[in-house]
Amino acid sequence: MGAEAVTCVYRRTRRESPARAEELEHAIEEGIQFMWLTAPVEIMGDSSGWVTGMRCQKMELGEPDASGRRRPVPMAGSEFPIDVDTVVYALGTTANPIIAQTTPGLKVNKWGYIEIDERTGMTSVPGVFAGGDIVTGAATVILAMGAGKRAARGMLEYMSVPTAGSV
């Protein structure tokens, strides 16, 4: 997508990551930077709605949670900002109900996954696109990559359609 840099912010260490080892190795080979033991706290934006940064907080590992992985615990006073212009959420394999609750007009199915136009990836909110697990439920990275490519084509199509009053 032409990004100068990509950073993955994750609240646990590499060892606790649910990603497969080869996926992490390939990501590192492609130049993706990882901020381990770091959790996003706030997405910051400007008055036009564009993302300008993200406030993060350092974490440390506490006692194991129900899955057996050590639970990330925020470190007091460790918040810091990072400059970003795009944020891609990777929130797990079940739909987060807050997405539909906080996005007026966003249609979701009975399981809480976002409904999209299959050809373009556009949601019921004009100009908002989705793909991957938040649309299909738990699936493969390959399917998510395909959804990303379809959505990218859909975004280009959406941005190139003249609007009323444009020249």
Secondary structure, DSSP 4 states (H G I P E B T S, - for coil): ---S--EEE-SS-GGG-SS-HHHHHHHHHTT-EEETTEEEEEEEE-TTS-EEEEEEEEEEEEEE-TTSSEEEEEEEEEEEEEE-S-------SS--HHHHHHSTT--B-TTSPBP--TTT-B-SSTT-B--THHHHSS--HHHHHHHHHHHHHHHHHHHHSPPTT--
